[in-house]
């Protein structure tokens, strides 16, 4: 009987810009390290410009599952650059400003 449950509202949390981690992905070797950071609620920015499309897709698919389990989300910043963080952190002022500054319109 719980088909129409009210969605939980996400309370915005703020993080320091110094907590944001940047990585240039070249292959799938660091996939578990990225997942570990996401599970510890650290936002990461992955740059796939030096990566083969098949390996980039593998990393993105795996991390999408990790983010789903951890109540996170992916934001495309630019072509081949993605921000991955908790939904509450993405609503915070630091990451909101970061996304608006660097995201291509």
C-alpha atoms as one frame of an Amber mdcrd trajectory, in Angstrom:
protein
   0.000   0.000   0.000   3.015   2.295  -0.113   2.895   3.106  -3.798   2.619
   6.849  -3.330   5.106   7.655  -0.607   6.329  11.186  -0.166   9.936  11.653
  -1.301  12.473  12.541   1.342  13.689  16.100   1.059  17.440  16.389   0.706
  19.042  18.776   3.152  21.965  20.665   1.630  25.323  20.100   3.278  28.412
  22.134   2.597  31.910  20.794   2.065  35.218  22.576   1.837  36.641  23.065
  -1.633  39.811  21.344  -0.360  37.803  18.124   0.064  37.143  17.981  -3.687
  39.496  15.467  -5.382  40.537  15.720  -9.032  41.699  12.737 -11.113  42.798
  12.261 -14.724  41.590   8.778 -15.658  43.741   6.844 -18.123  42.386   3.323
 -17.593  40.274   1.259 -15.201  43.083   0.593 -12.715  41.848   3.142 -10.141
  38.180   2.207 -10.260  38.078   0.795  -6.714  39.983   3.779  -5.317  37.378
   6.133  -6.798  34.594   3.983  -5.348  36.260   4.071  -1.926  36.348   7.875
  -1.997  32.684   8.053  -3.002  31.714   5.660  -0.203  33.539   7.904   2.279
  31.430  10.867   1.061  34.311  12.651  -0.672  33.326  14.361  -3.937  35.517
  13.566  -6.933  36.007  15.089 -10.375  37.079  12.631 -13.077  38.611  13.747
 -16.369  38.311  11.075 -19.066  40.064  12.993 -21.876  43.075  10.610 -21.880
  40.967   7.444 -21.596  39.570   5.063 -24.205  35.807   5.329 -24.559  35.259
   1.674 -23.550  37.278   2.063 -20.352  35.600   5.391 -19.555  32.193   3.719
 -19.928  33.257   0.876 -17.634  34.383   3.304 -14.920  31.230   5.424 -15.280
  28.914   2.398 -15.144  30.591   0.989 -12.055  30.641   4.326 -10.226  27.017
   4.981 -11.160  26.076   1.878  -9.187  28.217   2.931  -6.244  26.667   6.416
  -6.267  23.158   4.969  -6.448  23.854   2.829  -3.377  25.360   5.797  -1.509
  22.592   8.269  -2.481  24.905  10.165  -4.808  24.700  11.645  -8.259  26.826
  12.447 -11.325  26.993  15.899 -12.894  28.568  16.427 -16.312  30.820  19.463
 -16.001  32.247  19.489 -19.514  32.792  16.984 -22.282  34.535  13.985 -20.627
  34.648  15.664 -17.175  32.257  14.513 -14.440  31.609  15.461 -10.819  30.485
  12.642  -8.523  29.208  13.427  -5.046  26.437  12.888  -2.523  23.144  14.543
  -3.461  23.189  16.615  -0.286  26.696  17.900  -1.062  25.675  18.794  -4.629
  22.944  21.036  -3.216  25.441  22.786  -0.937  26.893  26.200  -1.826  30.445
  25.020  -2.608  29.592  22.393  -5.229  26.712  24.453  -6.623  29.129  27.314
  -7.254  31.701  24.914  -8.750  29.146  23.434 -11.159  27.822  26.831 -12.257
  31.343  28.181 -12.801  32.740  25.333 -14.884  29.742  23.685 -16.520  29.346
  24.378 -20.234  25.941  25.686 -21.112
